[in-house]
């Protein structure tokens, strides 16, 4: 069986300023190559480094 690898671009702690001035930070993972690509959004009320079951 041949194993395939994919290129992934990772940006950590990307800031996004909300209307009330609060700055939220996100980790953004993008596939390499030409798109278009679908978007997956995961939101948690805890820190980004919290493990999920």
N, C-alpha and C positions, 0 to 999 in steps of 0.2 A: 504494500500500500504506500502510495506516494504522499508525503506530507507537504502541505502548502503553508506558506507564511504570508502574512499580510503586513503592510506598512501602516503604522498608526502614528499620528501626530498628537502629542499630549501637551496641553497648556494647563498649568496648575494655578489655582488662586486667581482666576480672571475676575476683576471687579465689575459689578453691575450696580449702578446707582439707582435707587428707587426714587419715586416722586417726593417722598418725605425726607430725602437726604441720606437715608440708611444705605450703607454699601454692603451688598451681599457678594460673596466670593464663590466661584464654581470651578470645578475641574472639567475641562473640555477635552473630549477624545474625538479625533476626526480620522477617518480612513484616508490613506494616501490615494492619489490618483484623481481622475476626473469624476465628478458626480453626475447627476444629482444623487444625494443620499438621503435616506429617511432619518428622522430625528427621534431619539429616545430620551425622555426626560425622567429623571428620578429625583424626587424631593423627599427629604426627611426632616423631622423636627429636631434632629440631633446633629452633631458634628459630622463632617464629611468622612472622617477617619473611622467612624463607628462601623463595626462589622455587622453584616446582615446575615440572618440564618439561612 
